[in-house]
Amino acid sequence: MSTIDPNMELMAGFIEENTLLLDTLDEIMIESEKSKNISEKNISEIFRIMHTIKGNSGMMGFETLANMAHSVEDVFFIFREDPSKLNIVQDSIFDLLFQASDFIKNEMDALQGGDAEHQDPQPIIDQLHKQVARMNGESGAGAKEPAPAAGTSNAPAAPVPSAPDSLAHSVNGYYHVQVFFEEESRMENLRAYMLLSQLKDWCENLESVPQSPESDSGLTAQIVQNGFYIRFKTASSSEDVMEVIRNTVEVKTASMISEQEYVAAGGTPLPVQAEEPPAVEARAPQADTAPSTPAPAPAAASSAPSNTAPKGVKQNLISVNQIKLDHLMDLMGEIVTAESIVASNPDLKGLTLDNFNKSMRELRKLTDELQDVVMSIRMVPLSGTFQKMNRIIRDMCKKLDKNVNLETFGGETEVDKTINDSLADPFMHMIRNSVDHAIESPEERRALGKPEAGKVTLSAQNIGGDIVITVSDDGCGLDPVKLMNKARNQGLLTKPESEYTEKEIYNFIMQAGFSTNTQVTEYSGRGVGMDVVRKNIEKVGGTISIDSKLHVGTTFTIKIPLTLAIIDGMEISVGNIIFTLPINSIERSIKITSNDQLIHNTDGTEMIMLYGQCYPLIRLHELYGIETSVTNIFDGIVILIEYGEKECCIFADELLGEQQVVVKPFPVFLNKYDIKGYGLSGCTILGDGNISLIMDANSLLHLNER
């Protein structure tokens, strides 16, 4: 297989398009396998997907991928001609198609420099050929070549000399073109088909010789020898269409020819009556500047400029490398910081600058709007990640002999692309955990009075500034007694067993090396799955909590921020140090006015009584060893923070105000000090140029539990 630099833009487009096509293929196949039938619409869609992958791979020079896609295409060509033949191979076709899809995915992963190794496609291709032979009633393994489209012939036609452009003319608005592709371009019939696909957006009427080049690979020799002939009619300038043809990849030459030459090559002549009425040209006042056409229908009378496609639909989307989006986000962060520095310039203190303040408000409005646009560009729906879980469940059910259905809700909910990518692994491990550990076998479910098919539910919703995702199942649930015994045996207990709540016991499954399986299987038993879930979710600033009921089911609730780069923070001071606390972590701030609200425990810790409930108190100046004159609880400010289902209070000198800040990671050399384990997640640059440490409510709450 040819090798191409993965960083090339062409390669990136190839990978992206094929990945989307394969995801769509998986969705169609899973849906079809459940219904035990492939609808005619889905047959046509799968044929189109494989045809596109074959064409893309052929143009890139990846013959192995092209051959695999072509073999699948052969199967669906037969289905498309006679859908009833699906019954002949229904016993094996679904597994075979999933194998072909996995092979193509593996090859693309290997092309990108991933861990995957190139595999031998021949066993799968041979099996596909056997399916073709079965449907055709043949005993051999070879597939019958699809019949050529009507009006075409595999025999080479007599060469037709090209007329000089001065002799070429339109006939009632129709133009005729002869195209030759570059030597050694390969798969010319597919290149001809892709050229026609490009021209559809530019032309009202489009014909070709051969008529359906994609239908028969045997037409390649004919196109190489005689060229590819096109007849088109356009509302745009014919020169614009010619420019599109000449700029198409692998097109060597493209020249106008007469209608007689087009007909001699095998095309159908235009109706005689279409050429007779001279009134059309006589009525056209601009006949010298535009092709003469019959009175156009409203849809054809486009007011778009000649250099844009009349339909224009495909021009609305553009693929952008994520590295560029990351760079754009970094620049947006620098703009926010620079704006803050200008607004807080010490040279402006004490001055009355009405015009300056007005301009700053306008600048703030524009930067806020720009930030919203930049953030929205990076937002992607969770539906793609949700749908990929269908394949995991399908494969596990096959191997574990279980029956499990996946239900999804809120797939249209959008999150930052970086966060979305980070969720794929946690979802995979939680789904595996549910299907392997929780969902019982059909026999056990019948005995328990449950439906034979288990259910796993994925749902997402936007709540405030966070995305809340739940992964639930209706399986056996978590057994607190069993989990506690396992934790005791592994030495994970840090306090007396009687002091553990059920939720704390459930959290043991998130510990590294913890597993309730006694045997290591393909899916579980090593104690790494749920540990990965917790680490990946916390890496993107999220939390995960577990709720379960024995013999009823388990629910994992994930709470993650919409984005990680720019946050709304509250600045608080402790001595001469300024900290930034994310706004979404603050429940409320309180001024303590009574000694009755402060409670001292026997172990030296303090509690604050608020609204009839006690909360642990963390004095930040004591935690970080900061000198401050504000040590009396009445002089400072108490802030109630929450993360997930945990809450506590922190004590600081004062609140300085809300500020939008750009999150910057700590320098790498600080990693050895475990600075993030002490309630800090990063830093930011303030308007006066000083550095503020960003606090992490999750870490502070963990500190309180030590």
C-alpha positions as CSV (number, residue, x, y, z in Angstrom):
1,M,0.0,0.0,0.0
2,S,1.3,3.5,-0.8
3,T,2.4,5.7,2.0
4,I,1.5,9.4,2.2
5,D,2.5,11.9,4.9
6,P,-0.4,11.9,7.3
7,N,0.0,15.7,7.8
8,M,-0.9,16.3,4.1
9,E,-4.2,18.1,3.7
10,L,-5.4,15.6,1.1
11,M,-4.7,12.7,3.4
12,A,-6.6,14.5,6.2
13,G,-9.6,14.9,4.0
14,F,-9.4,11.3,2.9
15,I,-9.3,10.0,6.5
16,E,-12.1,12.4,7.6
17,E,-14.5,11.6,4.8
18,N,-14.0,7.8,5.0
19,T,-14.4,7.9,8.8
20,L,-17.7,9.6,8.5
21,L,-18.8,7.2,5.9
22,L,-17.8,4.1,8.0
23,D,-19.6,5.5,11.0
24,T,-22.8,5.9,8.9
25,L,-22.2,2.3,7.6
26,D,-22.0,1.0,11.1
27,E,-25.3,2.7,12.1
28,I,-27.1,1.4,9.1
29,M,-25.8,-2.2,9.6
30,I,-26.7,-2.3,13.3
31,E,-30.2,-1.0,12.6
32,S,-30.5,-3.5,9.7
33,E,-29.2,-6.4,11.8
34,K,-31.8,-5.7,14.5
35,S,-34.6,-5.7,12.0
36,K,-33.0,-8.7,10.2
37,N,-33.4,-7.0,6.9
38,I,-31.7,-4.3,4.8
39,S,-34.2,-1.9,3.2
40,E,-33.8,-0.9,-0.4
41,K,-33.0,2.7,0.8
42,N,-30.2,1.3,3.0
43,I,-28.9,-1.0,0.2
44,S,-28.5,2.0,-2.0
45,E,-26.9,4.0,0.8
46,I,-24.4,1.2,1.5
47,F,-23.6,0.9,-2.2
48,R,-23.0,4.6,-2.4
49,I,-20.7,4.5,0.7
50,M,-18.6,1.7,-0.7
51,H,-18.5,3.3,-4.1
52,T,-17.2,6.6,-2.6
53,I,-14.6,4.8,-0.4
54,K,-13.5,2.8,-3.5
55,G,-13.2,6.0,-5.5
56,N,-11.4,7.9,-2.8
57,S,-9.0,5.0,-2.2
58,G,-8.3,4.6,-5.9
59,M,-7.4,8.3,-6.3
60,M,-5.1,8.1,-3.3
61,G,-3.4,5.0,-4.6
62,F,-4.6,2.7,-1.8
63,E,-5.4,-0.3,-3.9
64,T,-6.0,-2.6,-0.9
65,L,-8.8,-0.4,0.4
66,A,-10.2,0.1,-3.1
67,N,-10.3,-3.7,-3.6
68,M,-12.0,-4.3,-0.3
69,A,-14.6,-1.6,-1.0
70,H,-15.1,-2.9,-4.5
71,S,-15.8,-6.4,-3.2
72,V,-18.5,-5.1,-0.9
73,E,-19.9,-3.0,-3.7
74,D,-20.2,-6.1,-5.8
75,V,-22.4,-7.7,-3.2
76,F,-24.7,-4.6,-2.9
77,F,-24.9,-4.2,-6.7
78,I,-26.6,-7.6,-6.7
79,F,-28.9,-6.5,-3.8
80,R,-29.7,-3.3,-5.6
81,E,-30.7,-5.2,-8.7
82,D,-32.7,-7.9,-6.8
83,P,-33.3,-7.2,-3.1
84,S,-34.8,-10.7,-2.6
85,K,-31.3,-12.2,-3.0
86,L,-30.5,-10.9,0.5
87,N,-32.3,-13.9,1.9
88,I,-29.7,-16.2,0.3
89,V,-26.8,-14.8,2.4
90,Q,-28.6,-13.3,5.4
91,D,-27.0,-15.9,7.7
92,S,-23.5,-14.4,7.2
93,I,-23.6,-11.1,5.4
94,F,-23.9,-8.9,8.5
95,D,-20.8,-10.3,10.2
96,L,-18.9,-10.2,6.9
97,L,-19.7,-6.5,6.4
98,F,-18.6,-5.6,9.9
99,Q,-15.3,-7.4,9.3
100,A,-14.9,-5.4,6.1
101,S,-15.7,-2.2,7.9
102,D,-13.2,-3.0,10.7
103,F,-10.5,-3.8,8.1
104,I,-10.9,-0.4,6.4
105,K,-10.8,1.3,9.8
106,N,-7.7,-0.6,10.8
107,E,-5.9,0.3,7.6
108,M,-6.8,4.0,8.0
109,D,-5.5,3.9,11.5
110,A,-2.2,2.3,10.3
111,L,-2.0,5.0,7.6
112,Q,-2.1,7.7,10.3
113,G,0.8,6.2,12.2
114,G,-1.4,4.5,14.8
115,D,-0.6,1.2,16.6
116,A,-2.6,-0.8,14.1
117,E,-0.7,-3.0,11.7
118,H,-1.6,-3.7,8.1
119,Q,-3.7,-6.8,7.7
120,D,-4.3,-9.3,4.9
121,P,-7.6,-8.4,3.1
122,Q,-7.8,-11.6,1.0
123,P,-9.7,-13.8,3.4
124,I,-12.5,-11.2,3.7
125,I,-12.5,-10.5,-0.1
126,D,-12.7,-14.3,-0.8
127,Q,-15.7,-14.6,1.5
128,L,-17.4,-11.7,-0.2
129,H,-16.7,-13.3,-3.6
130,K,-18.3,-16.5,-2.3
131,Q,-21.4,-14.6,-1.3
132,V,-21.6,-13.1,-4.8
133,A,-21.2,-16.6,-6.3
134,R,-24.0,-18.0,-4.0
135,M,-26.4,-15.3,-5.0
136,N,-25.6,-15.9,-8.7
137,G,-26.0,-19.7,-8.3
138,E,-22.4,-20.3,-9.1
139,S,-20.2,-22.9,-7.6
140,G,-17.0,-20.9,-8.0
141,A,-15.7,-18.2,-5.7
142,G,-15.6,-15.5,-8.3
143,A,-18.3,-12.9,-8.5
144,K,-20.0,-12.1,-11.7
145,E,-19.1,-8.8,-13.2
146,P,-22.0,-6.4,-13.1
147,A,-23.6,-5.7,-16.5
148,P,-22.6,-2.5,-18.2
149,A,-25.2,0.3,-18.2
150,A,-27.5,0.6,-21.2
151,G,-26.1,2.6,-24.1
152,T,-22.4,1.7,-23.3
153,S,-20.1,-0.8,-24.8
154,N,-16.9,-2.3,-23.6
155,A,-15.6,-2.4,-27.2
156,P,-13.5,0.6,-28.0
157,A,-15.2,3.1,-30.2
158,A,-13.5,4.6,-33.2
159,P,-11.4,7.6,-32.2
160,V,-13.1,10.9,-32.9
161,P,-10.8,13.8,-33.8
162,S,-11.3,16.9,-31.6
163,A,-12.6,19.9,-33.4
164,P,-10.8,23.2,-32.8
165,D,-12.5,25.5,-30.2
166,S,-13.5,27.9,-33.0
167,L,-15.7,25.2,-34.5
168,A,-17.3,24.3,-31.2
169,H,-20.7,25.9,-30.5
170,S,-23.7,25.4,-28.4
171,V,-26.9,23.9,-29.7
172,N,-29.8,25.5,-27.9
173,G,-27.6,26.0,-24.9
174,Y,-26.0,22.6,-24.9
175,Y,-22.2,22.3,-25.0
176,H,-20.1,19.2,-25.7
177,V,-16.7,18.4,-24.2
178,Q,-14.1,15.6,-24.7
179,V,-12.0,14.9,-21.6
180,F,-8.8,12.9,-21.3
181,F,-7.3,11.9,-18.0
182,E,-3.6,11.7,-17.0
183,E,-1.7,8.6,-18.0
184,E,-1.4,6.1,-15.1
185,S,-4.2,7.8,-13.2
186,R,-6.0,4.4,-12.8
187,M,-9.7,3.7,-12.4
188,E,-10.7,6.3,-15.1
189,N,-14.3,5.1,-15.0
190,L,-14.5,6.3,-11.3
191,R,-12.7,9.5,-12.1
192,A,-15.3,10.2,-14.8
193,Y,-18.1,9.5,-12.4
194,M,-16.6,11.9,-9.8
195,L,-16.2,14.5,-12.5
196,L,-19.9,14.2,-13.3
197,S,-20.7,14.5,-9.6
198,Q,-18.8,17.8,-9.4
199,L,-20.6,19.2,-12.4
200,K,-24.1,18.5,-11.1
201,D,-24.0,21.7,-9.0
202,W,-23.1,23.7,-12.1
203,C,-25.3,22.2,-14.8
204,E,-29.1,22.0,-15.4
205,N,-28.8,19.0,-17.8
206,L,-25.9,16.6,-17.8
207,E,-25.2,13.6,-20.0
208,S,-22.1,11.5,-20.8
209,V,-20.7,8.8,-23.0
210,P,-20.4,6.3,-21.4
211,Q,-23.7,7.1,-19.7
212,S,-22.9,5.4,-16.3
213,P,-19.1,5.1,-16.1
214,E,-19.2,3.9,-12.5
215,S,-21.3,0.8,-13.3
216,D,-18.6,-1.2,-15.1
217,S,-14.8,-1.2,-14.5
218,G,-14.4,-2.5,-18.0
219,L,-15.2,1.0,-19.3
220,T,-11.8,2.2,-18.1
221,A,-10.0,1.0,-21.3
222,Q,-12.6,2.7,-23.5
223,I,-12.2,6.0,-21.6
224,V,-8.4,5.8,-21.8
225,Q,-8.5,5.2,-25.5
226,N,-11.3,7.5,-26.7
227,G,-11.7,10.0,-23.8
228,F,-14.8,10.8,-21.8
229,Y,-17.6,12.8,-23.5
230,I,-19.9,15.2,-21.7
231,R,-22.9,17.2,-22.8
232,F,-24.1,19.9,-20.5
233,K,-26.4,22.9,-20.2
234,T,-25.8,25.6,-17.7
235,A,-27.3,28.8,-16.4
236,S,-23.7,30.0,-15.6
237,S,-21.0,30.8,-18.1
238,S,-19.8,27.8,-20.1
239,E,-16.2,29.0,-19.4
240,D,-16.8,28.6,-15.7
241,V,-17.9,24.9,-16.2
242,M,-14.8,24.3,-18.4
243,E,-12.7,25.8,-15.7
244,V,-14.2,23.3,-13.2
245,I,-13.4,20.4,-15.6
246,R,-9.8,21.5,-16.2
247,N,-9.1,22.0,-12.5
248,T,-10.4,18.5,-11.6
249,V,-7.7,16.2,-10.2
250,E,-6.1,14.0,-12.9
251,V,-7.8,15.7,-15.9
252,K,-5.1,16.1,-18.6
253,T,-7.1,17.9,-21.3
254,A,-10.6,19.1,-21.9
255,S,-11.8,20.6,-25.2
256,M,-15.1,21.7,-26.7
257,I,-16.3,19.6,-29.6
258,S,-19.3,19.7,-31.9
259,E,-22.6,17.8,-31.4
260,Q,-21.8,15.7,-34.4
261,E,-18.6,14.4,-32.7
262,Y,-20.5,13.7,-29.5
263,V,-23.1,11.7,-31.4
264,A,-20.3,9.8,-33.4
265,A,-18.9,8.8,-30.0
266,G,-22.1,7.1,-29.0
267,G,-24.2,10.0,-27.7
268,T,-27.9,10.5,-28.5
269,P,-28.6,13.4,-30.9
270,L,-30.6,16.4,-29.6
271,P,-34.3,16.5,-30.8
272,V,-34.6,18.3,-34.1
273,Q,-37.4,20.5,-32.9
274,A,-35.1,21.9,-30.2
275,E,-33.1,23.6,-32.8
276,E,-35.8,24.9,-35.1
277,P,-37.4,27.9,-33.3
278,P,-35.3,31.0,-34.0
279,A,-37.5,33.1,-31.8
280,V,-35.6,32.1,-28.7
281,E,-32.5,33.8,-29.9
282,A,-34.4,36.7,-31.4
283,R,-36.0,37.4,-28.1
284,A,-32.8,37.3,-26.1
285,P,-31.5,40.8,-25.8
286,Q,-28.2,39.6,-24.3
287,A,-27.5,36.8,-26.7
288,D,-24.0,38.1,-27.4
289,T,-23.0,37.8,-23.7
290,A,-24.7,34.7,-22.5
291,P,-25.6,31.3,-24.0
292,S,-29.0,31.4,-25.7
293,T,-31.5,29.2,-23.7
294,P,-35.2,28.7,-23.8
295,A,-37.2,30.7,-21.3
296,P,-35.7,29.4,-18.0
297,A,-37.6,28.0,-15.1
298,P,-37.4,30.1,-12.0
299,A,-35.1,27.6,-10.4
300,A,-32.6,27.9,-13.2
301,A,-32.7,31.7,-13.2
302,S,-30.1,32.1,-10.5
303,S,-28.8,35.5,-9.5
304,A,-25.7,34.0,-8.0
305,P,-22.3,35.2,-9.4
306,S,-21.0,33.1,-12.2
307,N,-18.1,31.8,-10.0
308,T,-20.5,30.2,-7.5
309,A,-22.4,27.0,-7.9
310,P,-26.1,27.6,-8.6
311,K,-27.3,25.2,-6.0
312,G,-24.7,26.4,-3.5
313,V,-25.5,23.8,-0.9
314,K,-22.0,22.2,-0.8
315,Q,-20.3,25.5,-0.5
316,N,-21.7,26.0,3.1
317,L,-19.4,23.5,4.8
318,I,-15.6,23.6,5.2
319,S,-13.3,21.2,7.0
320,V,-10.7,22.8,9.3
321,N,-7.7,21.1,11.0
322,Q,-8.3,21.1,14.7
323,I,-4.7,22.4,15.2
324,K,-5.9,25.7,13.6
325,L,-8.9,25.8,15.9
326,D,-6.7,25.3,18.9
327,H,-4.5,28.1,17.7
328,L,-7.6,30.3,17.2
329,M,-8.7,29.5,20.8
330,D,-5.2,30.4,22.1
331,L,-5.3,33.7,20.3
332,M,-8.8,34.4,21.7
333,G,-7.4,33.8,25.1
334,E,-4.6,36.3,24.5
335,I,-7.2,38.9,23.3
336,V,-9.2,38.4,26.5
337,T,-6.0,38.8,28.6
338,A,-4.9,41.9,26.6
339,E,-8.3,43.5,27.0
340,S,-8.1,43.0,30.7
341,I,-4.6,44.5,30.9
342,V,-5.7,47.6,29.0
343,A,-8.8,48.1,31.2
344,S,-6.7,47.7,34.4
345,N,-3.8,49.8,33.3
346,P,-2.5,51.6,36.5
347,D,-1.8,54.8,34.5
348,L,-5.6,55.2,34.2
349,K,-6.3,55.2,37.9
350,G,-8.0,58.3,39.2
351,L,-8.7,59.7,35.7
352,T,-12.2,60.5,34.4
353,L,-12.2,59.1,30.9
354,D,-15.8,58.8,29.7
355,N,-14.9,58.2,26.0
356,F,-12.3,55.6,27.0
357,N,-14.8,53.8,29.2
358,K,-17.4,53.9,26.5
359,S,-14.9,52.4,24.0
360,M,-13.8,49.7,26.5
361,R,-17.5,48.7,26.9
362,E,-17.8,48.4,23.1
363,L,-14.6,46.4,23.0
364,R,-15.8,44.1,25.7
365,K,-19.0,43.5,23.8
366,L,-17.2,42.6,20.6
367,T,-14.7,40.3,22.4
368,D,-17.5,38.5,24.2
369,E,-19.3,38.0,20.8
370,L,-16.0,36.9,19.2
371,Q,-15.4,34.5,22.0
372,D,-18.9,33.0,21.6
373,V,-18.3,32.5,17.9
374,V,-14.9,30.9,18.5
375,M,-16.4,28.6,21.1
376,S,-19.3,27.6,18.9
377,I,-16.9,26.6,16.1
378,R,-15.3,24.1,18.5
379,M,-18.7,22.7,19.7
380,V,-19.7,19.3,18.3
381,P,-22.8,17.2,19.2
382,L,-22.4,14.1,21.3
383,S,-24.6,12.1,18.9
384,G,-21.6,10.7,17.0
385,T,-19.9,9.4,20.2
386,F,-23.2,8.0,21.4
387,Q,-23.9,6.1,18.2
388,K,-20.4,4.5,18.2
389,M,-21.4,2.7,21.4
390,N,-24.0,0.7,19.4
391,R,-21.1,-1.2,17.7
392,I,-19.5,-2.0,21.1
393,I,-22.8,-3.4,22.5
394,R,-23.4,-5.4,19.3
395,D,-20.0,-7.1,19.3
396,M,-20.2,-7.9,23.1
397,C,-23.7,-9.4,22.8
398,K,-22.4,-11.7,20.0
399,K,-19.5,-12.9,22.2
400,L,-21.2,-13.0,25.6
401,D,-24.5,-14.4,24.2
402,K,-26.6,-11.5,25.7
403,N,-29.4,-9.4,24.4
404,V,-28.9,-5.7,25.1
405,N,-30.4,-2.6,23.5
406,L,-28.9,0.9,23.6
407,E,-31.2,3.9,24.0
408,T,-29.8,7.5,23.6
409,F,-31.3,10.9,24.5
410,G,-29.9,14.4,24.1
411,G,-27.4,13.4,21.4
412,E,-27.8,16.9,19.9
413,T,-26.2,18.4,23.1
414,E,-22.9,20.1,22.1
415,V,-19.6,20.1,23.9
416,D,-16.1,21.3,23.1
417,K,-14.3,19.1,20.5
418,T,-11.5,18.3,23.0
419,I,-13.9,17.2,25.6
420,N,-15.9,15.2,23.1
421,D,-12.8,13.3,22.1
422,S,-11.9,12.7,25.7
423,L,-15.3,11.0,26.4
424,A,-14.9,8.2,23.9
425,D,-12.8,6.0,26.2
426,P,-14.9,6.6,29.4
427,F,-18.1,5.8,27.5
428,M,-16.5,2.6,26.1
429,H,-15.4,1.4,29.5
430,M,-18.8,2.2,31.2
431,I,-20.7,0.4,28.4
432,R,-18.4,-2.6,28.6
433,N,-18.8,-2.6,32.4
434,S,-22.6,-2.5,32.1
435,V,-22.9,-5.2,29.5
436,D,-20.3,-7.5,31.0
437,H,-20.9,-7.1,34.8
438,A,-24.4,-5.7,35.1
439,I,-26.7,-7.1,32.4
440,E,-27.8,-10.6,33.2
441,S,-28.1,-13.4,30.7
442,P,-31.5,-13.8,29.0
443,E,-32.2,-16.9,31.2
444,E,-31.4,-15.0,34.5
445,R,-33.5,-12.0,33.4
446,R,-36.5,-14.3,32.7
447,A,-36.1,-15.9,36.1
448,L,-36.0,-12.4,37.8
449,G,-39.2,-11.3,35.9
450,K,-37.2,-8.8,33.8
451,P,-37.5,-8.4,30.0
452,E,-35.2,-10.8,28.2
453,A,-33.4,-7.9,26.5
454,G,-31.3,-5.7,28.8
455,K,-31.2,-1.9,28.4
456,V,-28.4,0.6,28.5
457,T,-29.3,4.3,28.3
458,L,-27.1,7.2,27.4
459,S,-28.5,10.7,27.9
460,A,-27.1,14.2,27.9
461,Q,-28.4,17.6,28.8
462,N,-27.1,21.1,29.2
463,I,-27.6,22.4,32.8
464,G,-26.2,25.9,33.4
465,G,-22.5,26.0,32.4
466,D,-22.2,22.2,32.6
467,I,-23.1,19.1,30.5
468,V,-24.7,16.3,32.6
469,I,-24.4,12.9,31.0
470,T,-25.8,9.7,32.5
471,V,-25.0,6.1,31.6
472,S,-27.5,3.7,33.2
473,D,-28.5,0.1,32.9
474,D,-31.3,-2.1,34.2
475,G,-28.9,-4.9,35.3
476,C,-28.1,-6.5,38.7
477,G,-26.8,-3.3,40.3
478,L,-23.9,-3.0,42.7
479,D,-23.7,-5.1,45.9
480,P,-22.2,-3.0,48.7
481,V,-21.4,-6.0,50.8
482,K,-19.4,-7.7,48.0
483,L,-17.6,-4.4,47.2
484,M,-16.7,-3.8,50.8
485,N,-15.3,-7.3,51.2
486,K,-13.2,-6.8,48.1
487,A,-12.0,-3.4,49.3
488,R,-11.0,-4.9,52.7
489,N,-9.1,-7.7,51.1
490,Q,-7.2,-5.3,48.8
491,G,-6.4,-2.9,51.8
492,L,-8.3,0.0,50.4
493,L,-10.1,1.0,53.6
494,T,-8.9,4.2,55.2
495,K,-11.5,4.4,58.0
496,P,-13.8,2.0,60.0
497,E,-16.2,0.1,57.7
498,S,-19.2,1.4,59.6
499,E,-18.4,5.0,58.6
500,Y,-18.6,4.3,54.9
501,T,-21.7,5.5,53.1
502,E,-23.1,3.5,50.2
503,K,-21.9,6.0,47.6
504,E,-18.4,5.8,49.1
505,I,-18.5,2.1,48.8
506,Y,-19.6,2.4,45.1
507,N,-16.6,4.6,44.4
508,F,-14.3,1.7,45.2
509,I,-14.9,0.5,41.6
510,M,-13.1,3.6,40.5
511,Q,-9.9,2.6,42.3
512,A,-6.9,1.4,40.2
513,G,-6.7,-2.5,40.2
514,F,-10.2,-3.0,41.7
515,S,-12.3,-5.6,40.0
516,T,-15.0,-7.9,41.2
517,N,-14.4,-10.4,38.4
518,T,-12.4,-13.5,39.6
519,Q,-11.3,-14.3,36.1
520,V,-9.6,-12.1,33.5
521,T,-11.7,-11.9,30.3
522,E,-11.5,-10.0,27.0
523,Y,-13.6,-7.2,28.6
524,S,-12.8,-7.1,32.3
525,G,-11.0,-8.6,35.3
526,R,-7.9,-6.4,35.2
527,G,-9.3,-3.5,37.2
528,V,-8.2,-0.8,34.7
529,G,-11.5,0.2,33.1
530,M,-13.3,2.3,35.6
531,D,-10.0,3.8,36.8
532,V,-9.5,5.1,33.3
533,V,-13.0,6.5,33.4
534,R,-12.4,8.5,36.5
535,K,-9.0,9.9,35.4
536,N,-10.2,10.9,31.9
537,I,-13.2,12.7,33.2
538,E,-11.3,14.5,35.9
539,K,-8.7,15.4,33.3
540,V,-11.3,17.6,31.5
541,G,-12.5,19.1,34.8
542,G,-15.4,16.7,35.2
543,T,-16.8,14.6,38.0
544,I,-18.5,11.2,38.1
545,S,-20.9,9.8,40.7
546,I,-22.5,6.4,41.0
547,D,-26.0,5.5,42.1
548,S,-27.1,1.9,42.3
549,K,-29.9,-0.4,43.6
550,L,-29.3,-4.1,43.9
551,H,-31.2,-6.1,41.2
552,V,-32.6,-2.9,39.7
553,G,-29.7,-1.2,38.0
554,T,-26.9,1.3,38.1
555,T,-26.5,4.9,37.0
556,F,-23.2,6.8,36.4
557,T,-23.7,10.6,36.3
558,I,-21.0,12.6,34.6
559,K,-20.8,16.4,35.0
560,I,-18.3,18.2,32.8
561,P,-17.8,21.9,31.8
562,L,-18.8,23.2,28.4
563,T,-15.2,24.3,27.7
564,L,-11.8,24.4,29.4
565,A,-10.0,27.4,27.9
566,I,-11.8,30.5,29.2
567,I,-13.9,30.5,32.4
568,D,-15.8,33.0,34.5
569,G,-14.1,33.3,37.8
570,M,-14.4,35.1,41.1
571,E,-11.2,36.7,42.4
572,I,-10.6,36.3,46.1
573,S,-7.7,37.6,48.1
574,V,-5.8,35.9,50.9
575,G,-3.1,38.2,52.3
576,N,-1.2,39.5,49.2
577,I,-2.2,36.5,47.1
578,I,-5.1,36.6,44.6
579,F,-6.9,33.3,43.8
580,T,-9.5,32.7,41.1
581,L,-12.4,30.4,41.9
582,P,-14.6,29.2,39.0
583,I,-18.1,30.8,39.3
584,N,-19.8,27.5,38.7
585,S,-18.2,26.0,41.8
586,I,-19.6,28.7,44.1
587,E,-23.0,28.1,45.7
588,R,-23.0,31.3,47.8
589,S,-20.8,33.6,49.9
590,I,-21.7,34.4,53.5
591,K,-20.5,36.9,56.1
592,I,-20.4,35.2,59.5
593,T,-22.0,37.3,62.3
594,S,-22.5,34.9,65.2
595,N,-20.2,32.6,67.2
596,D,-23.0,30.0,67.2
597,Q,-22.3,29.4,63.5
598,L,-18.7,28.2,64.1
599,I,-18.4,24.7,65.5
600,H,-15.1,23.2,66.8
601,N,-14.7,19.4,66.5
602,T,-12.7,17.3,69.0
603,D,-10.1,16.6,66.3
604,G,-9.3,20.3,65.8
605,T,-11.3,20.7,62.6
606,E,-14.0,23.4,62.2
607,M,-17.5,23.4,60.8
608,I,-19.8,26.2,59.8
609,M,-23.5,26.0,60.5
610,L,-25.5,27.4,57.5
611,Y,-29.3,27.2,57.1
612,G,-29.5,24.3,59.6
613,Q,-26.7,22.2,58.0
614,C,-23.0,21.8,58.9
615,Y,-20.2,22.2,56.4
616,P,-16.5,21.6,56.9
617,L,-14.4,24.8,56.9
618,I,-11.0,25.2,55.1
619,R,-9.0,28.3,56.1
620,L,-7.0,29.1,53.0
621,H,-4.3,31.1,54.8
622,E,-3.6,28.0,57.0
623,L,-3.8,25.6,54.1
624,Y,-1.2,27.5,52.0
625,G,0.8,29.1,54.8
626,I,0.0,32.7,53.8
627,E,0.5,35.6,56.2
628,T,-2.6,37.7,56.6
629,S,-4.1,40.1,59.1
630,V,-7.6,38.6,58.5
631,T,-7.8,35.5,60.7
632,N,-11.0,36.3,62.6
633,I,-14.0,34.5,61.1
634,F,-16.0,37.7,61.4
635,D,-13.6,39.8,59.4
636,G,-13.3,37.7,56.3
637,I,-15.7,36.0,53.9
638,V,-16.9,32.4,53.9
639,I,-17.6,30.9,50.5
640,L,-19.7,27.7,50.1
641,I,-18.4,25.6,47.2
642,E,-19.8,22.5,45.7
643,Y,-18.6,19.9,43.2
644,G,-20.8,17.0,42.3
645,E,-22.6,16.1,45.5
646,K,-19.9,17.3,47.9
647,E,-19.8,20.7,49.6
648,C,-17.6,22.6,52.0
649,C,-16.8,26.2,53.0
650,I,-13.5,28.1,52.4
651,F,-12.4,31.2,54.3
652,A,-10.7,34.1,52.5
653,D,-10.0,37.8,53.2
654,E,-12.4,39.3,50.7
655,L,-14.1,39.0,47.3
656,L,-12.5,41.2,44.7
657,G,-15.1,40.7,41.9
658,E,-15.9,38.6,38.9
659,Q,-13.4,38.3,36.1
660,Q,-13.3,36.3,32.8
661,V,-9.9,34.5,32.8
662,V,-7.9,32.3,30.5
663,V,-6.8,29.1,32.0
664,K,-3.0,28.4,31.7
665,P,-1.4,25.1,32.8
666,F,1.3,25.0,35.4
667,P,4.9,24.7,34.1
668,V,6.0,21.1,33.7
669,F,8.7,21.3,36.4
670,L,6.0,21.9,39.1
671,N,4.5,18.4,38.4
672,K,6.9,16.8,40.9
673,Y,5.3,18.8,43.7
674,D,1.8,17.5,43.2
675,I,0.5,21.1,43.2
676,K,-2.8,20.0,41.7
677,G,-3.4,17.8,44.6
678,Y,-3.6,20.8,46.9
679,G,-6.6,22.5,45.4
680,L,-5.0,24.3,42.4
681,S,-5.7,23.5,38.8
682,G,-3.8,26.2,36.9
683,C,-3.1,29.9,36.7
684,T,-4.1,33.0,34.8
685,I,-2.7,36.4,34.0
686,L,-4.6,39.3,35.6
687,G,-5.2,42.7,34.1
688,D,-2.3,44.2,36.0
689,G,0.1,41.6,34.8
690,N,0.2,39.6,38.0
691,I,-0.5,35.8,38.1
692,S,-3.5,34.4,39.9
693,L,-3.8,30.8,40.9
694,I,-7.0,29.1,39.8
695,M,-8.6,26.9,42.5
696,D,-10.1,23.5,41.9
697,A,-13.2,22.8,44.0
698,N,-12.9,19.1,43.4
699,S,-9.3,18.9,44.8
700,L,-10.3,21.1,47.8
701,L,-13.1,18.8,48.7
702,H,-10.7,15.8,48.4
703,L,-8.3,17.6,50.7
704,N,-11.0,18.0,53.3
705,E,-11.6,14.3,53.3
706,R,-8.0,13.4,54.1
